[in-house]
Amino acid sequence: MKPRTLGELRDSGYQSRTVKEELRKNLIEKMRRGDDIFPGIIGYEETVIPQIENAILSGQDIVFLGERGQAKTRIARSLVGLLDEEVPVVTGSDLNDDPLNPIGALAKKIVAEQGEATPIEWLSRDRRYGEKLATPDITISDLIGEVDPIKVAEGRYLSDELTIHYGLIPRTNRGIFAINELPDLAERIQVGLLNIMEERDVQIRGYKIRLPLDVFVVASANPEDYTNRGRIVTPLKDRFGSEIRTHYPRTIEHEITIIEQESSHYKDDGIEIFIPRFMKEIVAEITHEARRSPDISQRSGVSARVSISNYENLVSNAMRRAIRLGEKAAAPRISDLTAIISSTAGKIELETIGDNKEERVVEKLVQRAIVNTFNRYFSVGEFEQLLRGFDSGLNMESSELMPSMDYVHQAAEVEDFKKAVSKLQAQGSPVAVASAVEFMLEGLHLNRKLNKDRGEGKTRYRR
């Protein structure tokens, strides 16, 4: 039985710890056991995570600097797993007061009146996390607090601390508080946050309260804004012990792992979904190309959500075709990549405005991604027999709505195709063969070995 009163808590031998002591102790235990400290965080094992561990071991507040979609908020939320499962608080307190060391006026009053019989409750770790997205309209009352007019109307004096309705940060006392896009806070609000972090005092309506809050602060910011020339108050910047730079997945493999982990999965009765490896690579490659493209603003970044949304749309378009054709299986093809325009365009910002429309930029990204992926699997010399067949008048067609067996029949006639399908591990399933054939034809076209004619919903490849 857990202690339910202050007296029982004392008798149990419970010893209070600060939030930073909790995080530090639990991190050390996880490291010794070899636990995965940040499950679901991909690609940061040798870069970001060691820096986070150092900051926690040093007891330092953290600011993450990075463009959108780099898992900054996810990491902040994951820190909750390093808190104790439960901590005792004074029942009815508004600041999660430690029964052995209350800091709020209300909790002090309860303890003074009820002594060892003071009732306590146990606060779970998930209730000890607070988060706020910084916007220019945030006020001091939102983050720190405000005088409650109802309490004043009840007869209390303005100088009475009990008239204050505390904001998000005090109410996260003994927990983790995360604020996203920190530079978007107005300067006067940043100064208020500075007082909380350093001076541990609160000033509300000119009334100063000494409030030794126990809060681990985590912030995030875009690197361009988090500079002396940006929108950050320099003294506040100085209060964060560790400034940790995040980054996008640096390998195609990491990008694919994130896609597989984060994409939506539905049970589609009656339709078997097969996703060829090379199609996943193309989706990941598109995002990596976007992060290198001079046509796209790299200040805003290209989120991993681009890869996830594109993958979902690609699979959906393949499934839509299977439904229309009455096929029992579906696999994404090159012709399905038109479906990613809608999921990419809204997530990138063009560097310049003019004739360079988003659709054209996305098309260029897709083309580069296909040719890069094709050249990782094949050399053009592997298709000499096929190309000689095209020289002799062979033509091949592809279409978004072409049945999978039509591709199987085309591939069966050419030995180069059969070898390449086997190399792609796409044999045995008509939908996989269809995907592989389209990939090879488009790869040869982008390597300038085949011409391509479009018309009436079909594409014809020729020499």
Stockholm file with secondary structure:
# STOCKHOLM 1.0

chainA/1-463         MKPRTLGELRDSGYQSRTVKEELRKNLIEKMRRGDDIFPGIIGYEETVIPQIENAILSGQDIVFLGERGQAKTRIARSLVGLLDEEVPVVTGSDLNDDPLNPIGALAKKIVAEQGEATPIEWLSRDRRYGEKLATPDITISDLIGEVDPIKVAEGRYLSDELTIHYGLIPRTNRGIFAINELPDLAERIQVGLLNIMEERDVQIRGYKIRLPLDVFVVASANPEDYTNRGRIVTPLKDRFGSEIRTHYPRTIEHEITIIEQESSHYKDDGIEIFIPRFMKEIVAEITHEARRSPDISQRSGVSARVSISNYENLVSNAMRRAIRLGEKAAAPRISDLTAIISSTAGKIELETIGDNKEERVVEKLVQRAIVNTFNRYFSVGEFEQLLRGFDSGLNMESSELMPSMDYVHQAAEVEDFKKAVSKLQAQGSPVAVASAVEFMLEGLHLNRKLNKDRGEGKTRYRR
#=GR chainA/1-463 SS CCCCBHHHHHHTTCCCCCHHHHHHHHHHHHHHHTCCSSTTCCSCTTTHHHHHHHHHHHTCCEEEECCTTSSHHHHHHHGGGGSCSEEEEETTCSSCCBTTBCCSHHHHHHHHHHGGGCBEEEEEGGGSEEEEECCTTCCHHHHTEEECHHHHHTTCCTTCGGGEEECHHHHTTTEEEEEESGGGSCHHHHHHHHIIIIICEEEETTEEEECCCCEEEEEEECTTTSSTTTTCCHHHHHHCSEEEECCCCCSHHHHHHHHHHHSCCCCCTTCEECCCHHHHHHHHHHHHHHTTCTTBCTTTCCCHHHHHHHHHHHHHHHHHHHHHHTCSEECCCGGGGGGGHHHHHTTCCBSSCSSCCHHHHHHHHHHHHHHHHHHHHCCGGGGHHHHHHHHTTCCEEECTTCCHHHHHHHHHTCHHHHHHHHHTTCTTCHHHHHHHHHHHHHHHHHTTSSEEEEETTEEEEEC
#=GC SS_cons         CCCCBHHHHHHTTCCCCCHHHHHHHHHHHHHHHTCCSSTTCCSCTTTHHHHHHHHHHHTCCEEEECCTTSSHHHHHHHGGGGSCSEEEEETTCSSCCBTTBCCSHHHHHHHHHHGGGCBEEEEEGGGSEEEEECCTTCCHHHHTEEECHHHHHTTCCTTCGGGEEECHHHHTTTEEEEEESGGGSCHHHHHHHHIIIIICEEEETTEEEECCCCEEEEEEECTTTSSTTTTCCHHHHHHCSEEEECCCCCSHHHHHHHHHHHSCCCCCTTCEECCCHHHHHHHHHHHHHHTTCTTBCTTTCCCHHHHHHHHHHHHHHHHHHHHHHTCSEECCCGGGGGGGHHHHHTTCCBSSCSSCCHHHHHHHHHHHHHHHHHHHHCCGGGGHHHHHHHHTTCCEEECTTCCHHHHHHHHHTCHHHHHHHHHTTCTTCHHHHHHHHHHHHHHHHHTTSSEEEEETTEEEEEC
//
